[in-house]
Amino acid sequence: MAARKWTLIIGDMICFLLFILLGDREHSISINILGLLSNLIPFILAWLLVGFITGIYKKEVLGSMKRVVVRTFITSLIANPIGVLLRALLLGHGISIPFLIVTTVFNTALLVIWRTVFAWFSNKNSKHSGKK
């Protein structure tokens, strides 16, 4: 179970990284490590904090496709606005409502897709190996 959880956490972080990289590319922002981290860390912190509260990494959530989708959706709707707020505080920017909406919609879709695929394969493999 620990390997599954770490795979899921790393995959979640990759989703946020992909969002940041695509956003930088879309806005013609040159990528540098400081800029990348200052955009990435607020979202990761918000996701992990809210995820801990909503239980997105718990075994009973990961064992049900419906629970994975619902918890991911709820967690994302809470964590992304918090991530936008933390990012604004860190960078000394205001909060742009269009950015908040795009961020929440894009990240929610990306995370729900990733986590649904992960849960499907993980549960399929668990059933075939006799473990859960």
C-alpha positions in Angstrom: 0.0 0.0 0.0 2.9 2.4 0.7 4.2 2.1 -2.8 0.7 2.8 -4.2 0.4 5.9 -2.0 3.8 7.3 -3.0 3.0 6.6 -6.7 -0.2 8.5 -6.3 1.5 11.4 -4.5 4.2 11.7 -7.1 1.6 11.5 -9.9 -0.4 14.3 -8.2 2.8 16.4 -8.1 3.4 15.7 -11.8 -0.1 17.0 -12.5 0.7 20.3 -10.8 4.1 20.5 -12.5 2.4 19.9 -15.9 -0.1 22.7 -15.2 2.8 25.1 -14.3 4.8 24.2 -17.4 1.9 24.5 -19.7 0.9 27.9 -18.2 4.5 29.2 -18.6 4.6 28.0 -22.2 1.1 29.5 -22.9 2.2 32.9 -21.5 5.7 32.7 -23.1 7.4 32.7 -19.7 10.9 31.3 -19.7 11.3 28.4 -17.4 13.7 28.7 -14.5 13.9 26.7 -11.3 13.0 29.6 -8.9 10.0 30.6 -11.0 8.9 27.0 -11.3 9.2 26.3 -7.5 7.5 29.6 -6.5 4.5 28.6 -8.7 4.5 24.9 -7.8 5.0 24.9 -4.0 1.8 26.8 -3.1 -0.3 24.3 -5.0 1.5 21.3 -3.6 1.2 22.5 -0.1 -2.5 23.3 -0.5 -3.2 20.0 -2.1 -1.4 17.9 0.6 -3.0 19.9 3.4 -6.5 19.7 2.1 -5.9 16.1 1.0 -4.9 15.1 4.4 -8.1 16.6 5.8 -10.3 15.0 3.1 -8.5 11.7 3.2 -7.6 11.4 -0.5 -4.7 9.0 0.3 -6.7 6.6 2.5 -7.0 3.0 1.6 -10.8 3.0 1.7 -10.9 5.9 -0.7 -8.4 4.4 -3.1 -10.4 1.1 -3.2 -13.5 2.7 -4.7 -13.6 4.4 -8.1 -16.5 6.5 -7.0 -14.8 7.7 -3.8 -11.6 8.5 -5.8 -13.5 10.7 -8.2 -15.7 12.4 -5.6 -12.9 13.0 -3.1 -10.5 14.2 -5.8 -13.1 16.6 -7.1 -13.9 18.0 -3.6 -10.3 18.2 -2.6 -9.4 20.0 -5.8 -12.2 22.5 -5.5 -10.9 23.5 -2.1 -7.2 23.1 -2.6 -6.8 25.0 -5.9 -8.2 28.3 -4.6 -6.0 28.0 -1.5 -3.0 27.3 -3.8 -3.9 30.5 -5.8 -4.1 32.5 -2.6 -0.7 31.1 -1.3 0.9 31.8 -4.7 -0.5 35.4 -4.6 0.9 35.9 -1.1 4.3 34.4 -2.0 4.7 36.4 -5.2 3.1 39.6 -3.9 0.4 39.5 -6.6 -3.3 40.0 -6.4 -5.7 37.2 -7.2 -7.0 37.2 -10.8 -10.5 35.6 -10.9 -9.9 34.3 -14.5 -6.7 32.7 -13.3 -8.5 31.2 -10.3 -11.2 29.7 -12.5 -8.8 28.3 -15.1 -6.5 26.9 -12.5 -9.3 25.2 -10.6 -11.0 23.8 -13.7 -7.7 22.6 -15.4 -6.2 21.1 -12.3 -9.5 19.5 -11.2 -9.9 17.8 -14.6 -6.2 16.7 -14.7 -6.3 15.3 -11.2 -9.6 13.5 -11.6 -8.4 11.9 -14.9 -5.0 10.9 -13.4 -6.4 9.5 -10.2 -9.3 7.7 -11.9 -6.8 5.9 -14.2 -4.6 5.2 -11.3 -7.4 3.8 -9.2 -8.7 1.7 -12.1 -5.3 0.1 -12.8 -4.5 -0.3 -9.1 -7.8 -1.9 -8.2 -7.6 -4.1 -11.3 -4.2 -5.3 -10.3 -5.3 -5.9 -6.7 -8.2 -8.0 -7.8 -6.0 -10.1 -10.0 -3.4 -10.6 -7.3 -6.0 -11.4 -4.7 -4.9 -8.3 -2.5 -6.8 -5.2 -1.6 
